[in-house]
Amino acid sequence: MQQTGTDTTPQPAAMAQSDAQISQYLDACWLEKGLSDNSLDSYRRDLTAFARWLDQSHGLHLQAATDSHLNQYLSYRFKQQFNARSTARFLSAVRGFYQYQVRENRLQQDPSAQVDMPKLGKPLPKSLSEKDVELLLLAPDLDDPIGLRDKAMLELLYACGLRVTELVSITTGDINLRQGVVRLMGKGSKERLVPMGEEAIHWLIKYMKEARPALLASPDGDTLFPSNRGGPMTRQTFWHRIKHHVQVAGINASVSPHTLRHAFATHLLNHGADLRVVQMLLGHSDLSTTQIYTHVAKHRLQELHQRHHPRG
């Protein structure tokens, strides 16, 4: 399992115990569930924050916590204005941790069992209008290898509705230009094929011919979209590239790589795509995850009803 950092600061005994317990639990998650590094990092942050609070407030390690301590910590989070979704994520991490302790006979009872999950609404995903997407796609400087790389990345991101981790992880072997598809490894190591569309294919071919060789650190590297240092690009680097292009395009909205994924789904539905098709393209294992987009496409459904229904 990959470790995300090393803290050499001396720690109190309770905190050191908690750190060991967290690492042991995350090792089990990695071995048994195959969780991604991003998920493991999130679990570690949430559990470490609770452990630190527990140590500073009560001098206790995680295995010594009770449901009363958990409720106190949730009250603390509320005062610190953590949102419900963040708290739900924390509770998911902490429940997994305590269920593991009970299963391994390190605890007799799960202190999180009686703690209620916060009620979550269905937030509408942030999206972009089709006009703003066009402006963003026109923003990169095509005379510059990095600009041409960004153009190909943006076109592929929007054409396929990719997660940013999927985008920066693509290798040349994942692209089939003849068949016009890209092979992706999504959450839970689930593989899917997604059609790229003519525009994305056009810019990929141009980029691979004219810009990629100049960016690669090694001629035989298989990273499709190398950074300006020639190696694999990080999610954070591409996020910064998008921020730059948003400024160039003059778009007055908060835009992230995930915004284009939402735009992909919304625009497909607005143009008549079936919800289950969008589900497969996005790589959602459950249709209920995709159904949130029906709220975004509600305006289109109302227009169709008014146009076609006898009493619309």
N, C-alpha and C positions, 0 to 999 in steps of 0.2 A: 504494500500500500504506500502511496506517495505521501510524504509529510509536507505540510504547507509552510513550515517555518519553524525556527528554533529560538526559544526565549531563554537566555542565559541568566536572567534576573533571579536571585534567590527567592523561593516561594515559601509561604507558610505551609505547615504540615497538611492542613485540611485541603488547601488548594492543590498541593502536589498529589494528594490522594485522588482528588477529583480529576486532575489531568490524566492520571493513569487509568482511572475508570472510563473516562471518555475515549481515550485511545484504544482501550481494549474493546469497547463497544463498537467503535467505528471500524476496527479491524474485522469484527464479526459481520458488520453490515457489508463491507467490501467483499468478504469471502462468500457470504450467503446470498446477498441480494444483487451483487454486481453494480452497486450504486456508482454514479459518476463522481469524479473529483469535485465538481461543482456542488453536488448534493452533499457530499461528505464535508466540504468546507462550510456549508450552511449549517449543518448539524453541529459541527464543532463550535462555530461562533455562538449559536444559541445556547448550547450546553455550557460553554465556558463562561458566558455572561451570567447565567444563572448560578454557576458554581462560585464565581467571583462575588456576586451579591450575597450568596449563602455564607461564604467564608467571612466577608466583612461584617455582615449583620449578626451572624450567630456563631461564627467559628466552627461551622460544620462542613463536612464534605457531602457530595451528592447522595451517596447511599444512606446518609443519616437524615435526609430531608423527609418531612411529613406533608400531608395534604395542607396543613395549616401554613407551612412555609411556602408552598406553591401558591396558595391564595394570596399570601402577603406579597409575594413577588409579582403576581399578576396585578395587584393593586398598585405596586410601584411602577410597573410598566404603564398602567393607565394614567398615572400622574405625570409620567414622562411623555405622554401623548403618542405612544406606539399605536399604530393602527390595528384594526381587527385582523386583517390578513397576516400581518407580521406576527401577531400573538397566536393565531391559529397555527402558523408554521412552527413557532416555538413549542407549542403544546404537542404537535405531532412528533417533534424531535424528542421531547422529554418523555412522552408516553412510550415511544419505541425503546428509549434507554431503560426505563423502569420495568417494562415488560421483559426485556432481556435479563435484567438482574433477578427477577422472579423466576424466570425459566432456568437460569443457571444456579438457582437455590442460594443466591446471595442475599435475597430479601424474601420475606414471607408475604408481604403485601405491596401492591403497587400504589404509591401515594397519589398518583395522577388519575386513578380510576374514577374518582368521584368529582373530578374537576370538569366543569362544563366547557365545551368549545364555544368561542364567540360566534354569534350569528353573522354570516357573511352575506352581503347582498351580491347581486350580479353586476359588477362594474362594466360599463361599456368600454371596450378596448379603444385606445387612442388610435386614430387612423388618419389618413391623408386623403384629400380629394384627388381625383384623377388628374386635375390640372396641376396640383402641387407635385404629384409624382412625376409628371412630365418635366416640370421645372428642375426637379432634383436630378433626374436622369440626364438632363442637358448640361448640368453644372461642371462635371470634370473636364479638365484641359486635355484634349485628345492628342496634343502635340508632345505631351510628356508621358513617359512610360508608366509612371505611377498614376497619372490621370487616366490613362487607357485601362490600366488594371482596375482602378476604382469604377470606371464605367462598366466594365464587364461584370464586376462583382455586384454592383447595384442592379444591373439588368437581370442577372441570375437570381438575386435575392427576391426581387419583385415578381419575376416570371414564375418562380417555383415556391414562394412562400416559405423560405428556409428559416430555420433558427440560425442565429449568428454562429453558434458553435459548429453547426453542420457546414456552414459556408466556409469558414476558415480551415476546416479539416479536410476539405475535398482534395483528392489527389488526381493526377492525370488519368489514372486507371479507373476512376469513378465516372469519368465522362465518356459517353458514347455519342460522338457527333453524327455518325451515320444514322443511328436510330433516333437521335435527338432526345436522349434521356440522361439523367444523372442519378447515380446510385448513392443513397444517403444512409447513414447509420444514425438513427434517432435515439430518443430516450429509451432506456431499458434495452439497449443494443438491438433495437428492432430495425431491420433493413427495409427500405422501400425504394421504388423507382418513380421518378417524377419527370414528366415531359418538360422540356425547356422552352419551347416556342422558337419561332424563326428569328425574332429580334435578338434574343439572348444568344442563340447559336451564332448569329452573324458577328456579334461583338466578342464572343469567346474566341472564334477563329481568328479575328483580327488581332486580338490581344495576344493570343498564343504565338502568332507569327511575328508580330512587330514589337512587343514589349516584354513578354515573359523572359526570353533569353537574356535580356539586359539586366533583369532583376535577380535572376538566380545566382546563388553563391557557387553552386556546383552544377555543371552541365547535365549531369544525370539525376538531379533532384526531381522528385515526383510531386512536390507541393504545387498545387495549381496556382495559388495566389500568394507568392512569397512577399515578405515585407521588404522595405528598402534596404535591409541588411542581407537579404537573400534567403533567409530561413522562414519557417512557418510564422504566420501572422497571429497575433493574439486578438481576442474579442475586443479588448480595450482599445487596441490600435485602430481597428476598423470603426469602432464607435466614434473615435476622434475624427477619423476621415469623414464620416457622415456629417458630424457637426460642422466641419469645414465646408462641405458642399451645400449644406443647408444655408449657411451664411452667404455663400456665393450666389445661390439661387434666390435669396431674399425671401425665404419662407418664414412667416411669423408663427411658428408652431414648434413645440418640443418634439424632436424627431430622434428616434433610436433605431437600431436595426430591427427591433421587434415591431416598430411602427409599420414598416414595410410589409412584414408578415401579416399584420392585421389588415393593411390596405389590400393585399393580395386576396385574402378571404372575402372581405367586404365587397370588393369590385367584382369578384367572380359571382357572388350571390346576386349582386345588383344587375348583372347581365344574364341571369337566368340559370346559373349552375345549380345542380342538385346538392343538397346539404351533405349527403353521404359521399359524394365525389370530393367535396371540399375537405371532409373528414379524412379521407384517404390521402389526399395531397398534402395535408398538414401533418399527417402522421399521428393524429389523435387516436388513442386506443378506444376511447369511449365517445359515442356521439354526443353525450351531454356536454362534453367540453366544447364541441363545435357549435352547439345550439345557441351559445351566447351571441353569435353573429346574426341570428335571426332578428335580434333587437336592432342591430345596426341596419339591417336590410328592410326594416318595417316600412319605411317610406315607399320603397319600390313595390312592396306587396299591396299597399293601399292604392297606389297608382294603377296597378294591374286590376285590382278589384273594381275600381271606379270605371276603368276603360272597358272591361269585358262583362261585368255582371249586369243583368237586365235592370236591377234596382240599385246599381252602384252609385 
